[in-house]
Amino acid sequence: MAFLPPDQVRALGALSVVGLSFVLALVIGVAAGVWLDRHAGTAPWGVLGGFALGVAAGILNVYRATRQAMR
């Protein structure tokens, strides 16, 4: 069985968290939007804003992870 070089293992580890971090950013953004809608009565704008911020944070996380993995 051939093992991967350490730099490839590090890159694989960094890229393996990309999907999880993207989904987690979306969940946190939508949860914050739902909370805002319930407490401020701004439905559906809180959820939409939270979703948009979650997508932006997810894209930023993916960018950072791929940039770090390519070093």
Residue pairs with C-beta under 8 A, 6 or more apart in sequence:
4 12
10 69
11 69
11 70
14 65
14 68
14 69
15 65
15 66
15 69
17 65
18 61
18 62
18 65
18 66
21 58
21 61
21 62
21 65
22 58
22 59
22 61
22 62
23 58
25 54
25 55
25 57
25 58
25 61
26 51
26 54
26 55
26 58
27 54
28 54
28 57
29 50
29 51
29 52
29 53
29 54
29 55
29 57
30 47
30 50
30 51
30 54
31 50
32 46
32 50
32 53
33 46
33 47
33 48
33 49
33 50
33 51
34 46
34 47
34 50
35 46
36 42
36 46
36 49
36 50
37 43
37 44
37 45
37 46
37 47
40 46
